Amino acid sequence: MKNRPYYGDKLLLVTIDGPAGAGKTTVSKILAERLGYKYIDTGALYRGVAYEAQKAGVASDDDAGLEKLCSALDFKFARDEKGLRLFSNGADITGEIRTPGISMLASAVSARPVVRKCLFAIQKELGKEKGAVFEGRDMGTVVFPEAEVKFYLDASAKTRAERRFKELADKKGSPTVAEIERDIKLRDTNDSSRSLAPLKPAEDAVIIDSTGLDIEAVVNVMLSHIKKRVF
Protein backbone atom coordinates (compact mmCIF):
# COMPACT_ATOMS: atom_id res chain seq x y z
CA MET A 1 0.00 0.00 0.00
CA LYS A 2 1.42 3.37 -0.97
CA ASN A 3 2.26 6.11 1.50
CA ARG A 4 -0.42 8.56 2.60
CA PRO A 5 1.60 11.50 3.97
CA TYR A 6 -1.29 13.94 3.65
CA TYR A 7 -3.77 11.76 5.50
CA GLY A 8 -1.47 10.20 8.05
CA ASP A 9 -0.92 6.58 8.94
CA LYS A 10 -4.29 5.88 10.53
CA LEU A 11 -6.25 3.44 8.37
CA LEU A 12 -9.96 4.12 8.13
CA LEU A 13 -12.97 2.23 6.89
CA VAL A 14 -14.92 4.45 4.48
CA THR A 15 -18.42 3.60 3.23
CA ILE A 16 -20.26 5.20 0.32
CA ASP A 17 -23.94 4.32 0.01
CA GLY A 18 -26.59 5.70 -2.29
CA PRO A 19 -29.03 4.91 -5.10
CA ALA A 20 -28.20 3.67 -8.59
CA GLY A 21 -26.53 6.20 -10.89
CA ALA A 22 -25.49 8.66 -8.18
CA GLY A 23 -21.85 8.34 -9.20
CA LYS A 24 -20.75 6.05 -6.37
CA THR A 25 -18.55 3.81 -8.51
CA THR A 26 -16.54 6.58 -10.16
CA VAL A 27 -16.18 8.57 -6.95
CA SER A 28 -15.30 5.51 -4.86
CA LYS A 29 -12.54 4.46 -7.26
CA ILE A 30 -10.98 7.93 -7.31
CA LEU A 31 -11.28 8.35 -3.55
CA ALA A 32 -9.65 4.97 -2.89
CA GLU A 33 -6.81 5.86 -5.26
CA ARG A 34 -6.22 9.24 -3.60
CA LEU A 35 -6.12 7.59 -0.17
CA GLY A 36 -4.08 4.60 -1.27
CA TYR A 37 -6.95 2.38 -0.07
CA LYS A 38 -8.57 -0.73 -1.50
CA TYR A 39 -11.78 -0.17 -3.47
CA ILE A 40 -14.56 -2.71 -2.93
CA ASP A 41 -17.63 -2.67 -5.20
CA THR A 42 -20.16 -4.61 -3.11
CA GLY A 43 -22.91 -3.97 -5.62
CA ALA A 44 -20.96 -6.11 -8.07
CA LEU A 45 -21.32 -9.05 -5.68
CA TYR A 46 -25.13 -8.78 -5.73
CA ARG A 47 -25.07 -8.32 -9.49
CA GLY A 48 -22.91 -11.44 -9.65
CA VAL A 49 -25.50 -13.43 -7.72
CA ALA A 50 -28.24 -12.04 -9.97
CA TYR A 51 -26.30 -12.99 -13.10
CA GLU A 52 -25.60 -16.52 -11.87
CA ALA A 53 -29.22 -16.94 -10.75
CA GLN A 54 -30.49 -15.86 -14.16
CA LYS A 55 -28.06 -18.21 -15.90
CA ALA A 56 -29.10 -21.11 -13.66
CA GLY A 57 -32.81 -20.34 -13.97
CA VAL A 58 -33.23 -19.62 -10.26
CA ALA A 59 -36.08 -17.19 -9.51
CA SER A 60 -35.38 -14.13 -7.35
CA ASP A 61 -37.87 -15.34 -4.71
CA ASP A 62 -36.65 -18.95 -4.62
CA ASP A 63 -34.80 -18.86 -1.30
CA ALA A 64 -33.86 -22.53 -1.35
CA GLY A 65 -32.49 -22.22 -4.87
CA LEU A 66 -30.62 -19.01 -4.06
CA GLU A 67 -29.09 -20.51 -0.93
CA LYS A 68 -27.86 -23.52 -2.89
CA LEU A 69 -26.55 -21.25 -5.65
CA CYS A 70 -24.70 -18.96 -3.23
CA SER A 71 -23.07 -21.86 -1.39
CA ALA A 72 -21.44 -22.93 -4.66
CA LEU A 73 -20.25 -19.49 -5.77
CA ASP A 74 -16.63 -18.38 -5.55
CA PHE A 75 -16.34 -14.63 -6.13
CA LYS A 76 -12.99 -12.91 -6.47
CA PHE A 77 -11.98 -9.36 -7.34
CA ALA A 78 -8.90 -8.72 -9.48
CA ARG A 79 -7.45 -5.55 -10.92
CA ASP A 80 -5.96 -5.25 -14.41
CA GLU A 81 -5.40 -2.50 -16.98
CA LYS A 82 -9.19 -2.24 -17.44
CA GLY A 83 -9.85 -1.73 -13.74
CA LEU A 84 -11.53 -3.86 -11.09
CA ARG A 85 -12.88 -7.16 -12.46
CA LEU A 86 -15.27 -9.63 -10.82
CA PHE A 87 -14.65 -13.33 -11.36
CA SER A 88 -17.24 -15.98 -10.57
CA ASN A 89 -15.87 -19.49 -10.29
CA GLY A 90 -12.90 -18.43 -12.41
CA ALA A 91 -14.88 -16.66 -15.17
CA ASP A 92 -14.73 -12.88 -15.69
CA ILE A 93 -18.36 -11.68 -15.52
CA THR A 94 -17.65 -7.95 -15.23
CA GLY A 95 -19.25 -7.07 -18.55
CA GLU A 96 -22.27 -9.32 -18.11
CA ILE A 97 -23.39 -7.80 -14.80
CA ARG A 98 -23.67 -4.19 -16.02
CA THR A 99 -26.97 -4.41 -17.88
CA PRO A 100 -30.34 -2.85 -16.88
CA GLY A 101 -31.89 -6.31 -16.59
CA ILE A 102 -29.25 -7.56 -14.17
CA SER A 103 -29.53 -4.28 -12.22
CA MET A 104 -33.24 -4.89 -11.60
CA LEU A 105 -32.68 -8.54 -10.75
CA ALA A 106 -29.86 -7.59 -8.37
CA SER A 107 -32.28 -5.29 -6.53
CA ALA A 108 -34.67 -8.23 -6.11
CA VAL A 109 -32.13 -10.83 -4.95
CA SER A 110 -30.48 -8.36 -2.58
CA ALA A 111 -33.72 -8.29 -0.59
CA ARG A 112 -33.50 -12.03 0.14
CA PRO A 113 -32.03 -12.87 3.58
CA VAL A 114 -30.20 -15.95 2.26
CA VAL A 115 -28.28 -13.85 -0.26
CA ARG A 116 -27.45 -11.09 2.21
CA LYS A 117 -26.25 -13.63 4.79
CA CYS A 118 -23.90 -15.20 2.26
CA LEU A 119 -22.40 -11.94 1.06
CA PHE A 120 -22.30 -10.32 4.51
CA ALA A 121 -19.52 -12.65 5.62
CA ILE A 122 -17.53 -11.97 2.43
CA GLN A 123 -17.80 -8.20 2.90
CA LYS A 124 -16.83 -8.30 6.60
CA GLU A 125 -13.74 -10.31 5.75
CA LEU A 126 -12.75 -7.81 3.05
CA GLY A 127 -13.01 -4.92 5.52
CA LYS A 128 -11.22 -6.54 8.44
CA GLU A 129 -7.91 -4.75 7.87
CA LYS A 130 -9.53 -1.37 7.10
CA GLY A 131 -7.81 0.95 4.64
CA ALA A 132 -10.72 0.42 2.26
CA VAL A 133 -13.54 2.26 0.51
CA PHE A 134 -16.72 0.17 0.36
CA GLU A 135 -19.38 1.15 -2.16
CA GLY A 136 -22.91 -0.19 -1.83
CA ARG A 137 -26.44 0.27 -0.54
CA ASP A 138 -26.17 -0.65 3.15
CA MET A 139 -22.47 -0.46 3.91
CA GLY A 140 -22.81 2.25 6.57
CA THR A 141 -26.13 1.09 7.99
CA VAL A 142 -25.83 -2.70 8.17
CA VAL A 143 -22.48 -4.15 7.12
CA PHE A 144 -20.11 -1.59 8.66
CA PRO A 145 -22.04 0.50 11.20
CA GLU A 146 -18.70 0.96 12.97
CA ALA A 147 -17.04 2.62 9.95
CA GLU A 148 -15.17 5.81 10.83
CA VAL A 149 -16.39 7.74 7.79
CA LYS A 150 -19.74 7.24 6.06
CA PHE A 151 -21.09 9.00 3.00
CA TYR A 152 -24.49 8.89 1.29
CA LEU A 153 -24.21 10.03 -2.32
CA ASP A 154 -27.43 11.05 -4.06
CA ALA A 155 -28.62 12.91 -7.17
CA SER A 156 -31.92 13.58 -8.91
CA ALA A 157 -33.47 10.67 -10.82
CA LYS A 158 -33.17 12.63 -14.08
CA THR A 159 -29.47 13.33 -13.55
CA ARG A 160 -28.79 9.71 -12.66
CA ALA A 161 -30.65 8.49 -15.74
CA GLU A 162 -28.65 10.80 -18.00
CA ARG A 163 -25.38 9.56 -16.49
CA ARG A 164 -26.35 5.93 -16.92
CA PHE A 165 -27.46 6.59 -20.52
CA LYS A 166 -23.99 7.91 -21.35
CA GLU A 167 -22.45 4.76 -19.88
CA LEU A 168 -24.67 2.51 -22.00
CA ALA A 169 -24.84 4.64 -25.16
CA ASP A 170 -22.24 2.62 -27.05
CA LYS A 171 -23.91 -0.70 -26.30
CA LYS A 172 -26.27 -2.33 -28.79
CA GLY A 173 -29.94 -1.99 -27.90
CA SER A 174 -29.29 0.40 -25.02
CA PRO A 175 -32.46 1.93 -23.46
CA THR A 176 -33.55 5.56 -23.74
CA VAL A 177 -33.06 8.13 -20.98
CA ALA A 178 -36.78 7.94 -20.18
CA GLU A 179 -36.65 4.16 -19.88
CA ILE A 180 -33.59 4.33 -17.63
CA GLU A 181 -35.21 6.99 -15.44
CA ARG A 182 -38.31 4.83 -15.08
CA ASP A 183 -36.21 1.83 -14.04
CA ILE A 184 -34.19 3.96 -11.61
CA LYS A 185 -37.32 5.27 -9.90
CA LEU A 186 -38.68 1.73 -9.64
CA ARG A 187 -35.42 0.46 -8.20
CA ASP A 188 -35.32 3.38 -5.74
CA THR A 189 -38.78 2.41 -4.53
CA ASN A 190 -37.86 -1.28 -4.24
CA ASP A 191 -34.56 -0.61 -2.47
CA SER A 192 -35.90 1.95 0.00
CA SER A 193 -39.14 0.15 0.89
CA ARG A 194 -37.84 -3.37 1.47
CA SER A 195 -38.00 -4.62 5.05
CA LEU A 196 -34.46 -6.03 5.01
CA ALA A 197 -31.63 -3.46 4.95
CA PRO A 198 -33.56 -0.71 3.14
CA LEU A 199 -31.65 1.93 1.23
CA LYS A 200 -31.24 4.96 3.52
CA PRO A 201 -28.45 7.15 4.89
CA ALA A 202 -26.78 6.06 8.12
CA GLU A 203 -27.63 8.41 10.99
CA ASP A 204 -24.05 9.67 11.08
CA ALA A 205 -23.49 9.72 7.31
CA VAL A 206 -22.41 12.83 5.40
CA ILE A 207 -25.11 13.31 2.75
CA ILE A 208 -23.88 14.70 -0.58
CA ASP A 209 -26.21 15.68 -3.43
CA SER A 210 -24.15 15.38 -6.61
CA THR A 211 -26.83 16.72 -8.97
CA GLY A 212 -24.96 19.96 -9.58
CA LEU A 213 -21.45 18.75 -8.76
CA ASP A 214 -18.80 17.23 -10.95
CA ILE A 215 -16.77 14.21 -9.86
CA GLU A 216 -13.77 16.21 -8.65
CA ALA A 217 -15.96 18.42 -6.47
CA VAL A 218 -17.58 15.39 -4.82
CA VAL A 219 -14.21 13.75 -4.16
CA ASN A 220 -12.86 16.97 -2.63
CA VAL A 221 -15.85 17.23 -0.28
CA MET A 222 -15.23 13.67 0.84
CA LEU A 223 -11.49 14.20 1.32
CA SER A 224 -12.14 17.24 3.49
CA HIS A 225 -14.34 15.16 5.81
CA ILE A 226 -11.83 12.31 5.92
CA LYS A 227 -9.03 14.74 6.79
CA LYS A 228 -11.03 15.86 9.83
CA ARG A 229 -11.21 12.27 11.08
CA VAL A 230 -7.47 11.66 10.65
CA PHE A 231 -6.06 14.83 12.21
C-alpha positions in Angstrom: 0.0 0.0 0.0 1.4 3.4 -1.0 2.3 6.1 1.5 -0.4 8.6 2.6 1.6 11.5 4.0 -1.3 13.9 3.7 -3.8 11.8 5.5 -1.5 10.2 8.0 -0.9 6.6 8.9 -4.3 5.9 10.5 -6.2 3.4 8.4 -10.0 4.1 8.1 -13.0 2.2 6.9 -14.9 4.4 4.5 -18.4 3.6 3.2 -20.3 5.2 0.3 -23.9 4.3 0.0 -26.6 5.7 -2.3 -29.0 4.9 -5.1 -28.2 3.7 -8.6 -26.5 6.2 -10.9 -25.5 8.7 -8.2 -21.8 8.3 -9.2 -20.8 6.0 -6.4 -18.5 3.8 -8.5 -16.5 6.6 -10.2 -16.2 8.6 -7.0 -15.3 5.5 -4.9 -12.5 4.5 -7.3 -11.0 7.9 -7.3 -11.3 8.4 -3.5 -9.7 5.0 -2.9 -6.8 5.9 -5.3 -6.2 9.2 -3.6 -6.1 7.6 -0.2 -4.1 4.6 -1.3 -6.9 2.4 -0.1 -8.6 -0.7 -1.5 -11.8 -0.2 -3.5 -14.6 -2.7 -2.9 -17.6 -2.7 -5.2 -20.2 -4.6 -3.1 -22.9 -4.0 -5.6 -21.0 -6.1 -8.1 -21.3 -9.0 -5.7 -25.1 -8.8 -5.7 -25.1 -8.3 -9.5 -22.9 -11.4 -9.7 -25.5 -13.4 -7.7 -28.2 -12.0 -10.0 -26.3 -13.0 -13.1 -25.6 -16.5 -11.9 -29.2 -16.9 -10.7 -30.5 -15.9 -14.2 -28.1 -18.2 -15.9 -29.1 -21.1 -13.7 -32.8 -20.3 -14.0 -33.2 -19.6 -10.3 -36.1 -17.2 -9.5 -35.4 -14.1 -7.4 -37.9 -15.3 -4.7 -36.6 -18.9 -4.6 -34.8 -18.9 -1.3 -33.9 -22.5 -1.3 -32.5 -22.2 -4.9 -30.6 -19.0 -4.1 -29.1 -20.5 -0.9 -27.9 -23.5 -2.9 -26.6 -21.3 -5.7 -24.7 -19.0 -3.2 -23.1 -21.9 -1.4 -21.4 -22.9 -4.7 -20.2 -19.5 -5.8 -16.6 -18.4 -5.5 -16.3 -14.6 -6.1 -13.0 -12.9 -6.5 -12.0 -9.4 -7.3 -8.9 -8.7 -9.5 -7.4 -5.6 -10.9 -6.0 -5.2 -14.4 -5.4 -2.5 -17.0 -9.2 -2.2 -17.4 -9.8 -1.7 -13.7 -11.5 -3.9 -11.1 -12.9 -7.2 -12.5 -15.3 -9.6 -10.8 -14.7 -13.3 -11.4 -17.2 -16.0 -10.6 -15.9 -19.5 -10.3 -12.9 -18.4 -12.4 -14.9 -16.7 -15.2 -14.7 -12.9 -15.7 -18.4 -11.7 -15.5 -17.6 -7.9 -15.2 -19.3 -7.1 -18.6 -22.3 -9.3 -18.1 -23.4 -7.8 -14.8 -23.7 -4.2 -16.0 -27.0 -4.4 -17.9 -30.3 -2.8 -16.9 -31.9 -6.3 -16.6 -29.2 -7.6 -14.2 -29.5 -4.3 -12.2 -33.2 -4.9 -11.6 -32.7 -8.5 -10.7 -29.9 -7.6 -8.4 -32.3 -5.3 -6.5 -34.7 -8.2 -6.1 -32.1 -10.8 -5.0 -30.5 -8.4 -2.6 -33.7 -8.3 -0.6 -33.5 -12.0 0.1 -32.0 -12.9 3.6 -30.2 -16.0 2.3 -28.3 -13.9 -0.3 -27.4 -11.1 2.2 -26.3 -13.6 4.8 -23.9 -15.2 2.3 -22.4 -11.9 1.1 -22.3 -10.3 4.5 -19.5 -12.7 5.6 -17.5 -12.0 2.4 -17.8 -8.2 2.9 -16.8 -8.3 6.6 -13.7 -10.3 5.8 -12.7 -7.8 3.1 -13.0 -4.9 5.5 -11.2 -6.5 8.4 -7.9 -4.8 7.9 -9.5 -1.4 7.1 -7.8 1.0 4.6 -10.7 0.4 2.3 -13.5 2.3 0.5 -16.7 0.2 0.4 -19.4 1.2 -2.2 -22.9 -0.2 -1.8 -26.4 0.3 -0.5 -26.2 -0.6 3.2 -22.5 -0.5 3.9 -22.8 2.3 6.6 -26.1 1.1 8.0 -25.8 -2.7 8.2 -22.5 -4.1 7.1 -20.1 -1.6 8.7 -22.0 0.5 11.2 -18.7 1.0 13.0 -17.0 2.6 10.0 -15.2 5.8 10.8 -16.4 7.7 7.8 -19.7 7.2 6.1 -21.1 9.0 3.0 -24.5 8.9 1.3 -24.2 10.0 -2.3 -27.4 11.0 -4.1 -28.6 12.9 -7.2 -31.9 13.6 -8.9 -33.5 10.7 -10.8 -33.2 12.6 -14.1 -29.5 13.3 -13.6 -28.8 9.7 -12.7 -30.7 8.5 -15.7 -28.7 10.8 -18.0 -25.4 9.6 -16.5 -26.3 5.9 -16.9 -27.5 6.6 -20.5 -24.0 7.9 -21.4 -22.5 4.8 -19.9 -24.7 2.5 -22.0 -24.8 4.6 -25.2 -22.2 2.6 -27.1 -23.9 -0.7 -26.3 -26.3 -2.3 -28.8 -29.9 -2.0 -27.9 -29.3 0.4 -25.0 -32.5 1.9 -23.5 -33.5 5.6 -23.7 -33.1 8.1 -21.0 -36.8 7.9 -20.2 -36.7 4.2 -19.9 -33.6 4.3 -17.6 -35.2 7.0 -15.4 -38.3 4.8 -15.1 -36.2 1.8 -14.0 -34.2 4.0 -11.6 -37.3 5.3 -9.9 -38.7 1.7 -9.6 -35.4 0.5 -8.2 -35.3 3.4 -5.7 -38.8 2.4 -4.5 -37.9 -1.3 -4.2 -34.6 -0.6 -2.5 -35.9 2.0 0.0 -39.1 0.2 0.9 -37.8 -3.4 1.5 -38.0 -4.6 5.0 -34.5 -6.0 5.0 -31.6 -3.5 5.0 -33.6 -0.7 3.1 -31.6 1.9 1.2 -31.2 5.0 3.5 -28.5 7.2 4.9 -26.8 6.1 8.1 -27.6 8.4 11.0 -24.0 9.7 11.1 -23.5 9.7 7.3 -22.4 12.8 5.4 -25.1 13.3 2.7 -23.9 14.7 -0.6 -26.2 15.7 -3.4 -24.1 15.4 -6.6 -26.8 16.7 -9.0 -25.0 20.0 -9.6 -21.5 18.8 -8.8 -18.8 17.2 -10.9 -16.8 14.2 -9.9 -13.8 16.2 -8.6 -16.0 18.4 -6.5 -17.6 15.4 -4.8 -14.2 13.8 -4.2 -12.9 17.0 -2.6 -15.8 17.2 -0.3 -15.2 13.7 0.8 -11.5 14.2 1.3 -12.1 17.2 3.5 -14.3 15.2 5.8 -11.8 12.3 5.9 -9.0 14.7 6.8 -11.0 15.9 9.8 -11.2 12.3 11.1 -7.5 11.7 10.7 -6.1 14.8 12.2 
